[in-house]
Amino acid sequence: MGKFISEITSGLFLFIVLAANLARAEEKHSDQLSFSIQSNQDRERIWGIRYPKGKKQDLSPEEERKLLEETIFPQVLKDAESGIEPHVWQVGFFHLDGIGTPQDIAKAEAAFRVGLDLNHPEGLYLLGEYFQEQGIAAEGNEALQKAHFLRAEGIYKEVLEAGFTSASRSAIPLAQAHLFGWYGLEKDPAQADSILTFVEKALPASSTCLLWRAKVFAHQEKFDKAFDYAERAQKGFQERPEQSVDLEEDLKMAGAVKITAAVLGGQISRIDPKEFLETSKSALGITGRGAWFVPLILLIVLSILFWRTRLTWSKEEKPGLRLSIAWLSIAVLAAGIGFNITLPGLNNGFGHWIGAILVTLTCLALLASGGWSRLFGTGPFVTGWKPFLSGLGIIIGGIVGLQLIANGYSHLYEILLDRPLGKQIASLFLKSEGTLQLLGTLSIVGIAIPFYEEIFFRGFLYDALEKRWTTKVALIASSMIFAIVHGLTFFIPLLFLSFILGWLRMKNGNLRMCFLLHAANNSFAVLIGHFSGS
């Protein structure tokens, strides 16, 4: 019940005072008492007495209730039976709540339908809410719950068509219940959309309705419609913020639906990279000056690992398995840090790479303090034309082979599972706008990340596995871990790449060719992402 209430109320609920009708009744019976109805935040109707001017009586709630039931209701019932407005339909409230008479839902509905004919659909709307509340209370009894919700849905559609747009306050949560399977319902996006379609007809400019229809379309895999509706909702909230109870949350939700629809629909070019970054950053909810504590903590941890590695080298030993795994864990965590926080002053495409930058700087410090010769060997990179051409051939062959395997794997995935491979999200990290941003992305994704990944995977981890087991175990295990860390979506192509990199490490005894091939492959991916968005 709490979820239902929180969705359809904000502050005090719409007062149902029936002011115009009661004013007419008071003009006709100026010396008589009349009644008023309000609804509080807990959706309980509060019955009260309206006194003629100058005749206010100091009565307790119990005395008012007795007066209402014994004096006012008989008159209202008499007027209703005689067809006198507005009591001819207002009597439905008495039958609905059992005030002065036993509860009779059939009589309440009959009276409210008279009100609907008289252009007063608010009573019938309250009857719809009654059935919706009964449906919530019937959780566990599928047949009864379904019957109550269908009655509520039918009533909401009637009153919406009659122009009583406040019914959307309850119709939208009912649609949500069907969409998400609240109260024990089966998830039914089609039923949710059926309700929201009527809400949209009554309130075509309702950004809230547009947003929820966008969510329904996303669940139905109608990604084009989902994107369009989410974009319309986003613009609507921006132009008319008074439509939203929580503007920041609604805008965030609309942006998330747009990104989801574009990614799953294979239309990555429709996404604004800046909007994507802001949406992903806000997901963690760490903003403002406090966000700087995240990279600060990362820097402290990196410093500890740096010290521990230097201590190991001082003993003429290689980093062990535990230290290697610690480096890998921190590197993986660092790669995603900037995408989930908003750092003041760095919201210019630089801040989201803050984790990778800190790891890269730590690795450079390691190389400067004795790590270069241990990991990359001594002597020049190129010792003649023949080794140069041989290395170039390995790099080109590796990239071409990876592309062939990646495309073949993608097509096979789509044929077997009848849906596209979820690869579009990677393009958001590789896509750049403008030459300066392209150079920045190339520096990070094309050089920095391959640099420290090789140090950790083919350097520390490979050495630790080889020391504990064998060279073959080191090759296979480090390659598998590399592919798994990068996600199961790209597992097969990356396993191919990681085996080549491991083979180069085993053959050469250092990371030179590993780094060059890895950097070339990532740079190629960045350029493809920049020029084609795929």
Secondary structure as GFF3:
##gff-version 3
##sequence-region A 1 534
A	DSSP	alpha_helix	2	8	.	.	.	ID=ss1
A	DSSP	alpha_helix	19	28	.	.	.	ID=ss2
A	DSSP	beta_strand	34	39	.	.	.	ID=ss3
A	DSSP	beta_strand	45	50	.	.	.	ID=ss4
A	DSSP	alpha_helix	61	67	.	.	.	ID=ss5
A	DSSP	pi_helix	68	72	.	.	.	ID=ss6
A	DSSP	alpha_helix	73	81	.	.	.	ID=ss7
A	DSSP	alpha_helix	87	97	.	.	.	ID=ss8
A	DSSP	alpha_helix	105	117	.	.	.	ID=ss9
A	DSSP	alpha_helix	122	137	.	.	.	ID=ss10
A	DSSP	alpha_helix	142	161	.	.	.	ID=ss11
A	DSSP	three_ten_helix	165	167	.	.	.	ID=ss12
A	DSSP	alpha_helix	168	180	.	.	.	ID=ss13
A	DSSP	three_ten_helix	182	184	.	.	.	ID=ss14
A	DSSP	alpha_helix	189	202	.	.	.	ID=ss15
A	DSSP	alpha_helix	207	219	.	.	.	ID=ss16
A	DSSP	alpha_helix	223	239	.	.	.	ID=ss17
A	DSSP	three_ten_helix	241	243	.	.	.	ID=ss18
A	DSSP	alpha_helix	247	264	.	.	.	ID=ss19
A	DSSP	three_ten_helix	268	270	.	.	.	ID=ss20
A	DSSP	alpha_helix	273	284	.	.	.	ID=ss21
A	DSSP	three_ten_helix	289	292	.	.	.	ID=ss22
A	DSSP	alpha_helix	293	314	.	.	.	ID=ss23
A	DSSP	alpha_helix	321	337	.	.	.	ID=ss24
A	DSSP	three_ten_helix	338	340	.	.	.	ID=ss25
A	DSSP	three_ten_helix	351	353	.	.	.	ID=ss26
A	DSSP	alpha_helix	354	366	.	.	.	ID=ss27
A	DSSP	pi_helix	367	371	.	.	.	ID=ss28
A	DSSP	alpha_helix	372	376	.	.	.	ID=ss29
A	DSSP	alpha_helix	385	417	.	.	.	ID=ss30
A	DSSP	alpha_helix	424	430	.	.	.	ID=ss31
A	DSSP	alpha_helix	435	441	.	.	.	ID=ss32
A	DSSP	pi_helix	442	448	.	.	.	ID=ss33
A	DSSP	alpha_helix	449	454	.	.	.	ID=ss34
A	DSSP	pi_helix	455	461	.	.	.	ID=ss35
A	DSSP	alpha_helix	462	468	.	.	.	ID=ss36
A	DSSP	alpha_helix	471	485	.	.	.	ID=ss37
A	DSSP	three_ten_helix	488	490	.	.	.	ID=ss38
A	DSSP	alpha_helix	491	508	.	.	.	ID=ss39
A	DSSP	alpha_helix	512	532	.	.	.	ID=ss40
###
